[in-house]
Amino acid sequence: MSSSLSASQLHTISMRDPLNRVLANLFLLISSILGAKTAGTHTQFVQWFMEECVDCLEQGSRSSILQFMPFTMVSELVKVSTMSSPKIVLAITDLSLPLGRRVAAKAIAAL
């Protein structure tokens, strides 16, 4: 799991908390689903799940489960699903980090 999260993400996340470990593993599973490159109900679920995460952020949720999302998932989401909105890409990407900004720029350019 540590290879999918950036160093700054690992610094701020306590992996001793069972919920954090479950969320990190969930995002690894979602990333592997997207890496399969086959569309179906599983990719529709991932798209719905990500849209719900973004909606929760917009409603002022204090903590975000998106902190557990690997950076590589952003480009996979753009390739596989119909997430063609720059708004969603910007919402799911950590723009406070240089790597996050690069990933977001590449994903938006690929739209």
Rosetta constraint file for C-alpha pairs under 8 A:
AtomPair CA 1 CA 5 HARMONIC 6.97 0.50
AtomPair CA 1 CA 24 HARMONIC 7.19 0.50
AtomPair CA 1 CA 25 HARMONIC 7.37 0.50
AtomPair CA 1 CA 28 HARMONIC 7.45 0.50
AtomPair CA 2 CA 6 HARMONIC 7.69 0.50
AtomPair CA 2 CA 10 HARMONIC 7.32 0.50
AtomPair CA 4 CA 28 HARMONIC 7.91 0.50
AtomPair CA 4 CA 70 HARMONIC 5.02 0.50
AtomPair CA 4 CA 71 HARMONIC 7.23 0.50
AtomPair CA 4 CA 72 HARMONIC 7.71 0.50
AtomPair CA 5 CA 9 HARMONIC 5.98 0.50
AtomPair CA 5 CA 10 HARMONIC 6.44 0.50
AtomPair CA 5 CA 68 HARMONIC 7.20 0.50
AtomPair CA 5 CA 69 HARMONIC 7.39 0.50
AtomPair CA 5 CA 70 HARMONIC 5.36 0.50
AtomPair CA 5 CA 71 HARMONIC 7.18 0.50
AtomPair CA 6 CA 10 HARMONIC 6.33 0.50
AtomPair CA 6 CA 70 HARMONIC 7.88 0.50
AtomPair CA 6 CA 71 HARMONIC 7.97 0.50
AtomPair CA 7 CA 11 HARMONIC 6.25 0.50
AtomPair CA 8 CA 12 HARMONIC 6.55 0.50
AtomPair CA 9 CA 13 HARMONIC 6.28 0.50
AtomPair CA 9 CA 67 HARMONIC 7.08 0.50
AtomPair CA 9 CA 68 HARMONIC 7.85 0.50
AtomPair CA 10 CA 14 HARMONIC 7.57 0.50
AtomPair CA 13 CA 20 HARMONIC 7.54 0.50
AtomPair CA 14 CA 20 HARMONIC 7.01 0.50
AtomPair CA 15 CA 20 HARMONIC 5.85 0.50
AtomPair CA 15 CA 21 HARMONIC 5.70 0.50
AtomPair CA 16 CA 20 HARMONIC 7.58 0.50
AtomPair CA 16 CA 21 HARMONIC 7.40 0.50
AtomPair CA 17 CA 21 HARMONIC 6.55 0.50
AtomPair CA 18 CA 22 HARMONIC 6.23 0.50
AtomPair CA 19 CA 23 HARMONIC 6.17 0.50
AtomPair CA 20 CA 24 HARMONIC 6.09 0.50
AtomPair CA 20 CA 68 HARMONIC 7.91 0.50
AtomPair CA 21 CA 25 HARMONIC 6.12 0.50
AtomPair CA 22 CA 26 HARMONIC 6.04 0.50
AtomPair CA 23 CA 27 HARMONIC 6.32 0.50
AtomPair CA 23 CA 65 HARMONIC 7.07 0.50
AtomPair CA 23 CA 68 HARMONIC 6.50 0.50
AtomPair CA 24 CA 28 HARMONIC 6.36 0.50
AtomPair CA 24 CA 68 HARMONIC 5.08 0.50
AtomPair CA 24 CA 69 HARMONIC 7.09 0.50
AtomPair CA 25 CA 29 HARMONIC 6.18 0.50
AtomPair CA 26 CA 30 HARMONIC 6.19 0.50
AtomPair CA 27 CA 31 HARMONIC 5.98 0.50
AtomPair CA 27 CA 68 HARMONIC 6.60 0.50
AtomPair CA 27 CA 69 HARMONIC 5.51 0.50
AtomPair CA 27 CA 70 HARMONIC 7.20 0.50
AtomPair CA 28 CA 32 HARMONIC 6.24 0.50
AtomPair CA 28 CA 69 HARMONIC 7.69 0.50
AtomPair CA 28 CA 70 HARMONIC 7.47 0.50
AtomPair CA 29 CA 33 HARMONIC 6.24 0.50
AtomPair CA 30 CA 34 HARMONIC 6.29 0.50
AtomPair CA 30 CA 46 HARMONIC 6.81 0.50
AtomPair CA 31 CA 35 HARMONIC 6.11 0.50
AtomPair CA 31 CA 70 HARMONIC 7.76 0.50
AtomPair CA 31 CA 72 HARMONIC 7.91 0.50
AtomPair CA 31 CA 73 HARMONIC 5.68 0.50
AtomPair CA 31 CA 76 HARMONIC 7.58 0.50
AtomPair CA 32 CA 36 HARMONIC 6.41 0.50
AtomPair CA 33 CA 37 HARMONIC 7.67 0.50
AtomPair CA 33 CA 42 HARMONIC 7.35 0.50
AtomPair CA 33 CA 43 HARMONIC 7.22 0.50
AtomPair CA 34 CA 38 HARMONIC 7.69 0.50
AtomPair CA 34 CA 43 HARMONIC 6.79 0.50
AtomPair CA 34 CA 73 HARMONIC 7.74 0.50
AtomPair CA 34 CA 76 HARMONIC 6.01 0.50
AtomPair CA 34 CA 77 HARMONIC 6.82 0.50
AtomPair CA 34 CA 80 HARMONIC 6.55 0.50
AtomPair CA 35 CA 76 HARMONIC 6.75 0.50
AtomPair CA 37 CA 80 HARMONIC 6.31 0.50
AtomPair CA 38 CA 43 HARMONIC 7.92 0.50
AtomPair CA 38 CA 80 HARMONIC 7.74 0.50
AtomPair CA 39 CA 43 HARMONIC 5.68 0.50
AtomPair CA 39 CA 44 HARMONIC 7.78 0.50
AtomPair CA 39 CA 80 HARMONIC 6.92 0.50
AtomPair CA 39 CA 81 HARMONIC 7.66 0.50
AtomPair CA 40 CA 44 HARMONIC 6.39 0.50
AtomPair CA 41 CA 45 HARMONIC 6.12 0.50
AtomPair CA 42 CA 46 HARMONIC 6.38 0.50
AtomPair CA 43 CA 47 HARMONIC 6.19 0.50
AtomPair CA 43 CA 80 HARMONIC 7.56 0.50
AtomPair CA 43 CA 81 HARMONIC 6.63 0.50
AtomPair CA 44 CA 48 HARMONIC 6.15 0.50
AtomPair CA 44 CA 81 HARMONIC 7.38 0.50
AtomPair CA 45 CA 49 HARMONIC 5.99 0.50
AtomPair CA 46 CA 50 HARMONIC 6.14 0.50
AtomPair CA 47 CA 51 HARMONIC 6.20 0.50
AtomPair CA 47 CA 77 HARMONIC 7.71 0.50
AtomPair CA 47 CA 81 HARMONIC 6.54 0.50
AtomPair CA 47 CA 82 HARMONIC 7.71 0.50
AtomPair CA 47 CA 83 HARMONIC 7.12 0.50
AtomPair CA 48 CA 52 HARMONIC 6.19 0.50
AtomPair CA 49 CA 53 HARMONIC 6.29 0.50
AtomPair CA 50 CA 54 HARMONIC 6.30 0.50
AtomPair CA 50 CA 92 HARMONIC 7.97 0.50
AtomPair CA 51 CA 55 HARMONIC 6.18 0.50
AtomPair CA 51 CA 88 HARMONIC 7.42 0.50
AtomPair CA 52 CA 56 HARMONIC 6.18 0.50
AtomPair CA 53 CA 57 HARMONIC 6.38 0.50
AtomPair CA 53 CA 64 HARMONIC 7.81 0.50
AtomPair CA 53 CA 65 HARMONIC 7.59 0.50
AtomPair CA 53 CA 66 HARMONIC 7.28 0.50
AtomPair CA 54 CA 58 HARMONIC 6.30 0.50
AtomPair CA 54 CA 88 HARMONIC 6.83 0.50
AtomPair CA 54 CA 91 HARMONIC 6.26 0.50
AtomPair CA 54 CA 92 HARMONIC 6.86 0.50
AtomPair CA 55 CA 59 HARMONIC 6.29 0.50
AtomPair CA 56 CA 60 HARMONIC 6.70 0.50
AtomPair CA 56 CA 61 HARMONIC 5.70 0.50
AtomPair CA 57 CA 61 HARMONIC 5.22 0.50
AtomPair CA 57 CA 62 HARMONIC 7.97 0.50
AtomPair CA 57 CA 64 HARMONIC 7.03 0.50
AtomPair CA 57 CA 91 HARMONIC 7.94 0.50
AtomPair CA 65 CA 69 HARMONIC 7.70 0.50
AtomPair CA 66 CA 92 HARMONIC 6.57 0.50
AtomPair CA 67 CA 94 HARMONIC 7.94 0.50
AtomPair CA 69 CA 73 HARMONIC 6.90 0.50
AtomPair CA 70 CA 74 HARMONIC 7.88 0.50
AtomPair CA 71 CA 93 HARMONIC 7.54 0.50
AtomPair CA 71 CA 100 HARMONIC 7.03 0.50
AtomPair CA 71 CA 103 HARMONIC 7.06 0.50
AtomPair CA 72 CA 76 HARMONIC 6.60 0.50
AtomPair CA 72 CA 103 HARMONIC 7.98 0.50
AtomPair CA 73 CA 77 HARMONIC 5.96 0.50
AtomPair CA 74 CA 78 HARMONIC 6.43 0.50
AtomPair CA 74 CA 89 HARMONIC 7.01 0.50
AtomPair CA 74 CA 92 HARMONIC 7.56 0.50
AtomPair CA 74 CA 93 HARMONIC 7.29 0.50
AtomPair CA 74 CA 103 HARMONIC 7.27 0.50
AtomPair CA 74 CA 104 HARMONIC 7.49 0.50
AtomPair CA 74 CA 107 HARMONIC 6.83 0.50
AtomPair CA 75 CA 79 HARMONIC 6.22 0.50
AtomPair CA 75 CA 103 HARMONIC 7.42 0.50
AtomPair CA 75 CA 106 HARMONIC 7.75 0.50
AtomPair CA 75 CA 107 HARMONIC 5.42 0.50
AtomPair CA 76 CA 80 HARMONIC 6.04 0.50
AtomPair CA 77 CA 81 HARMONIC 5.52 0.50
AtomPair CA 77 CA 83 HARMONIC 6.76 0.50
AtomPair CA 78 CA 82 HARMONIC 6.92 0.50
AtomPair CA 78 CA 83 HARMONIC 5.71 0.50
AtomPair CA 78 CA 84 HARMONIC 6.76 0.50
AtomPair CA 78 CA 107 HARMONIC 6.56 0.50
AtomPair CA 78 CA 110 HARMONIC 7.55 0.50
AtomPair CA 78 CA 111 HARMONIC 6.95 0.50
AtomPair CA 83 CA 88 HARMONIC 7.26 0.50
AtomPair CA 83 CA 89 HARMONIC 7.96 0.50
AtomPair CA 84 CA 111 HARMONIC 5.91 0.50
AtomPair CA 85 CA 89 HARMONIC 6.63 0.50
AtomPair CA 85 CA 111 HARMONIC 7.86 0.50
AtomPair CA 86 CA 90 HARMONIC 6.06 0.50
AtomPair CA 86 CA 108 HARMONIC 5.86 0.50
AtomPair CA 86 CA 111 HARMONIC 7.88 0.50
AtomPair CA 87 CA 91 HARMONIC 6.11 0.50
AtomPair CA 88 CA 92 HARMONIC 6.17 0.50
AtomPair CA 89 CA 93 HARMONIC 6.21 0.50
AtomPair CA 89 CA 104 HARMONIC 6.36 0.50
AtomPair CA 89 CA 107 HARMONIC 7.19 0.50
AtomPair CA 89 CA 108 HARMONIC 7.04 0.50
AtomPair CA 90 CA 94 HARMONIC 7.87 0.50
AtomPair CA 90 CA 95 HARMONIC 7.48 0.50
AtomPair CA 90 CA 104 HARMONIC 6.34 0.50
AtomPair CA 93 CA 100 HARMONIC 5.81 0.50
AtomPair CA 93 CA 101 HARMONIC 7.51 0.50
AtomPair CA 93 CA 103 HARMONIC 7.68 0.50
AtomPair CA 93 CA 104 HARMONIC 6.25 0.50
AtomPair CA 94 CA 100 HARMONIC 5.05 0.50
AtomPair CA 94 CA 101 HARMONIC 7.18 0.50
AtomPair CA 95 CA 100 HARMONIC 5.14 0.50
AtomPair CA 95 CA 101 HARMONIC 5.01 0.50
AtomPair CA 95 CA 104 HARMONIC 7.76 0.50
AtomPair CA 96 CA 100 HARMONIC 7.01 0.50
AtomPair CA 96 CA 101 HARMONIC 7.40 0.50
AtomPair CA 97 CA 101 HARMONIC 6.37 0.50
AtomPair CA 98 CA 102 HARMONIC 6.31 0.50
AtomPair CA 99 CA 103 HARMONIC 6.11 0.50
AtomPair CA 100 CA 104 HARMONIC 6.08 0.50
AtomPair CA 101 CA 105 HARMONIC 6.10 0.50
AtomPair CA 102 CA 106 HARMONIC 6.21 0.50
AtomPair CA 103 CA 107 HARMONIC 6.11 0.50
AtomPair CA 104 CA 108 HARMONIC 6.06 0.50
AtomPair CA 105 CA 109 HARMONIC 6.07 0.50
AtomPair CA 106 CA 110 HARMONIC 6.20 0.50
AtomPair CA 107 CA 111 HARMONIC 6.55 0.50
